[in-house]
Amino acid sequence: MAGERVKLLVQNRSILGSAESRRLRRQGLIPGVLYGRDTPVSISIPERDLRHALTSRGGLNAVLDVVVEGGKEHSSVLKDYQLHPVKGHITHVDLQEVRLDQPIHATVPLQLHGEAAGVKLGGVLSQVTSEINVEALPMEVPEHLEIDIEDMQMGDTLRLESLKLPQGVSLLDDPETVVATVTQPAREEAAEGVEGEEGAEAPEGQAGAEEAAAEGDADAGSGESGEPGTVEG
């Protein structure tokens, strides 16, 4: 379970705009907005503190106790974030104030556990779904969920209905959603087709015509004088 609370000290951001946001980032601060029960508050967060909070045991679903310049704590969760298109670091965050006694919707990573029986026989495992949507109290949102794949045989399809959820966590996605499949390796089928083509003999008439054409090409390209591949008249 997540069950992680991280204190986050932030500053009020009175000047808005892209130029100000760039200035804050140069100073090691990440611009953001705290959405609460009242008016949204524009804030700036030390990049190091934000990175520590979002890489804690609770991950992106950690409960953040946000304190705005010495004010009261606001129990919040990460609502959304933006990444730099090239460097990949966070450039803006939206935080959402929550009540710890009311369930919230969250997106949780889904991990495959074990080795599929079909893979041991040469099959190919494909994970189709890597994230799922759940509902739970903020302190009970899992850091991630695992689904067992050890019983999957060649040709099997695993769906969300097979996922065992912790107590207090409800699935919001369709239980029929495909999680993973185990299929025959396409490489073997392709190799068999290539071997069949290489091993087939050309009809006798066709082979003779090909040999004659090859000899003609060789003669045309062997003239001793003139350009390669030509014959002097």
Wavefront OBJ file of the C-alpha trace (Angstrom):
o trace
v 0.000 0.000 0.000
v 1.074 3.577 -0.490
v 0.448 4.853 3.043
v 3.114 7.510 2.594
v 2.853 11.127 3.679
v 5.495 13.667 2.713
v 5.668 17.229 3.986
v 6.179 19.780 1.212
v 7.000 23.431 1.941
v 5.979 25.723 -0.933
v 5.888 29.448 -1.640
v 3.084 31.657 -2.868
v 3.560 32.677 -6.506
v 2.123 36.162 -7.076
v 3.699 36.863 -10.503
v 2.360 34.652 -13.273
v 3.295 34.099 -16.920
v 5.755 32.040 -18.926
v 8.665 34.455 -18.404
v 8.277 34.231 -14.627
v 7.982 30.446 -14.829
v 11.278 30.277 -16.740
v 12.929 32.484 -14.125
v 11.709 30.208 -11.326
v 13.041 27.104 -13.086
v 16.465 28.731 -13.447
v 16.411 29.172 -9.654
v 15.582 25.504 -9.078
v 11.867 26.086 -8.416
v 8.946 24.345 -10.123
v 5.797 26.443 -10.752
v 2.483 24.833 -9.877
v -1.082 25.265 -8.709
v -2.717 23.925 -5.551
v -6.411 23.228 -6.163
v -8.464 23.122 -2.990
v -11.953 23.664 -1.737
v -11.497 27.407 -2.204
v -9.733 29.435 -4.878
v -6.720 27.757 -6.552
v -3.365 28.987 -5.243
v -0.366 29.513 -7.528
v 2.754 28.117 -5.880
v 6.419 27.352 -6.490
v 8.148 24.241 -5.124
v 11.870 23.536 -4.685
v 12.681 21.035 -7.444
v 14.764 18.871 -5.092
v 11.944 18.619 -2.525
v 9.368 17.778 -5.206
v 11.589 15.072 -6.675
v 12.102 13.568 -3.210
v 8.352 13.580 -2.544
v 7.436 11.888 -5.818
v 10.162 9.223 -5.527
v 9.231 8.223 -1.980
v 7.615 4.871 -1.191
v 4.218 6.217 -2.221
v 5.489 7.278 -5.633
v 3.190 9.496 -7.677
v 0.296 8.561 -5.373
v 1.919 9.732 -2.146
v -0.134 12.045 0.077
v 1.595 15.429 0.179
v 1.149 17.613 3.261
v 1.537 20.955 1.498
v 2.371 23.980 3.646
v 2.102 27.365 1.907
v 4.573 29.809 3.487
v 4.017 28.914 7.104
v 0.261 28.393 6.800
v -1.730 25.277 7.624
v -1.160 21.891 6.033
v -3.197 20.855 3.009
v -3.367 17.094 2.474
v -2.969 16.831 -1.283
v -2.141 14.445 -4.112
v -0.518 14.944 -7.481
v -3.270 15.793 -9.964
v -1.224 16.396 -13.119
v 2.270 17.341 -14.258
v 4.105 18.494 -17.366
v 7.493 17.294 -18.584
v 10.158 19.030 -20.636
v 9.837 17.600 -24.180
v 13.585 16.962 -24.503
v 15.162 16.788 -21.041
v 12.249 14.933 -19.452
v 12.211 16.736 -16.098
v 9.041 18.175 -14.519
v 8.264 21.750 -15.552
v 4.857 22.281 -13.883
v 2.639 20.482 -11.372
v -1.008 20.590 -10.342
v -1.784 19.444 -6.797
v -5.278 18.587 -5.552
v -6.276 18.993 -1.932
v -8.127 15.918 -0.622
v -9.890 14.676 2.477
v -8.269 11.606 3.942
v -11.672 10.118 4.856
v -13.069 10.310 1.312
v -12.070 7.999 -1.589
v -10.312 9.383 -4.644
v -9.625 8.147 -8.171
v -6.025 7.272 -8.957
v -3.962 5.695 -11.734
v -1.747 2.853 -10.527
v 1.068 0.979 -12.347
v 0.257 -2.680 -13.084
v 3.167 -5.137 -12.953
v 3.311 -8.765 -14.132
v 4.435 -11.257 -11.496
v 6.175 -14.556 -12.239
v 7.063 -16.312 -15.492
v 4.319 -17.609 -17.776
v 4.327 -21.367 -18.427
v 3.885 -20.673 -22.143
v 7.024 -18.523 -22.191
v 9.056 -21.440 -20.815
v 7.928 -23.398 -23.896
v 9.078 -20.669 -26.277
v 6.023 -18.407 -26.363
v 6.135 -14.617 -26.531
v 4.663 -12.584 -23.646
v 3.102 -9.201 -24.471
v 1.849 -6.806 -21.791
v -1.065 -4.811 -23.188
v -2.085 -2.843 -20.075
v 0.505 -1.258 -17.776
v -1.712 1.147 -15.781
v -5.183 0.843 -14.277
v -7.634 3.228 -12.631
v -8.804 2.536 -9.083
v -10.778 4.132 -6.293
v -9.562 4.133 -2.692
v -8.964 6.356 0.316
v -5.902 8.578 -0.264
v -3.801 6.656 2.273
v -4.835 3.288 0.803
v -4.005 3.903 -2.854
v -1.414 1.233 -3.765
v 2.011 2.252 -5.014
v 1.531 -0.432 -7.677
v -0.474 -3.635 -8.245
v 0.716 -7.073 -9.372
v -1.075 -9.738 -11.380
v 0.171 -13.341 -11.501
v 0.974 -14.770 -14.950
v 2.573 -18.112 -14.038
v -0.445 -20.183 -15.200
v -0.596 -18.576 -18.645
v -0.177 -21.187 -21.389
v 0.577 -20.732 -25.086
v -2.315 -18.834 -26.662
v -3.742 -17.590 -23.333
v -5.134 -14.088 -22.749
v -5.124 -12.574 -19.253
v -7.782 -10.010 -18.339
v -8.284 -7.574 -15.461
v -10.956 -9.821 -13.963
v -8.096 -12.042 -12.714
v -6.539 -9.208 -10.676
v -6.754 -9.592 -6.888
v -7.304 -6.154 -5.358
v -6.365 -5.188 -1.789
v -9.188 -4.561 0.639
v -10.596 -1.060 0.230
v -9.474 -0.702 -3.398
v -12.048 -0.808 -6.215
v -11.381 -1.247 -9.929
v -12.752 1.478 -12.219
v -11.735 -0.102 -15.542
v -13.601 -2.763 -17.518
v -12.777 -6.222 -16.049
v -12.638 -7.576 -19.614
v -9.657 -5.329 -20.410
v -6.752 -7.421 -21.753
v -3.658 -7.308 -19.555
v -1.286 -9.726 -21.314
v -1.093 -12.446 -23.966
v 1.218 -15.383 -24.727
v 1.540 -16.150 -28.430
v 3.553 -18.379 -30.750
v 6.825 -16.746 -31.822
v 6.321 -15.259 -35.299
v 10.005 -15.764 -36.068
v 9.631 -19.556 -36.371
v 6.735 -19.251 -38.831
v 8.707 -16.781 -40.972
v 11.778 -19.034 -40.928
v 9.725 -22.006 -42.130
v 8.415 -19.941 -45.055
v 11.937 -18.880 -46.061
v 13.242 -22.454 -45.917
v 10.387 -23.620 -48.134
v 11.215 -20.997 -50.757
v 14.959 -21.758 -50.739
v 14.461 -25.510 -50.927
v 12.050 -25.433 -53.882
v 13.609 -26.277 -57.275
v 12.737 -24.160 -60.325
v 11.059 -25.945 -63.268
v 13.565 -27.379 -65.791
v 12.573 -25.001 -68.582
v 12.720 -21.968 -66.314
v 16.159 -22.980 -64.977
v 17.531 -23.332 -68.507
v 16.254 -19.918 -69.518
v 17.790 -18.314 -66.420
v 21.182 -19.921 -67.137
v 21.134 -18.710 -70.778
v 20.266 -15.191 -69.700
v 23.098 -15.214 -67.154
v 25.612 -16.333 -69.815
v 24.430 -13.597 -72.165
v 24.894 -10.949 -69.451
v 28.401 -12.197 -68.727
v 29.385 -12.053 -72.420
v 28.019 -8.551 -72.783
v 30.073 -7.337 -69.844
v 33.391 -8.908 -70.924
v 34.323 -6.795 -73.995
v 38.094 -6.154 -74.019
v 37.810 -2.690 -75.510
v 35.274 0.110 -74.949
v 33.346 0.805 -71.731
v 32.620 -2.032 -69.337
v 29.454 -3.824 -70.325
v 29.513 -2.632 -73.957
v 30.719 -4.136 -77.222
v 32.471 -2.124 -79.939
v 30.783 -2.161 -83.313
l 1 2 3 4 5 6 7 8 9 10 11 12 13 14 15 16 17 18 19 20 21 22 23 24 25 26 27 28 29 30 31 32 33 34 35 36 37 38 39 40 41 42 43 44 45 46 47 48 49 50 51 52 53 54 55 56 57 58 59 60 61 62 63 64 65 66 67 68 69 70 71 72 73 74 75 76 77 78 79 80 81 82 83 84 85 86 87 88 89 90 91 92 93 94 95 96 97 98 99 100 101 102 103 104 105 106 107 108 109 110 111 112 113 114 115 116 117 118 119 120 121 122 123 124 125 126 127 128 129 130 131 132 133 134 135 136 137 138 139 140 141 142 143 144 145 146 147 148 149 150 151 152 153 154 155 156 157 158 159 160 161 162 163 164 165 166 167 168 169 170 171 172 173 174 175 176 177 178 179 180 181 182 183 184 185 186 187 188 189 190 191 192 193 194 195 196 197 198 199 200 201 202 203 204 205 206 207 208 209 210 211 212 213 214 215 216 217 218 219 220 221 222 223 224 225 226 227 228 229 230 231 232 233
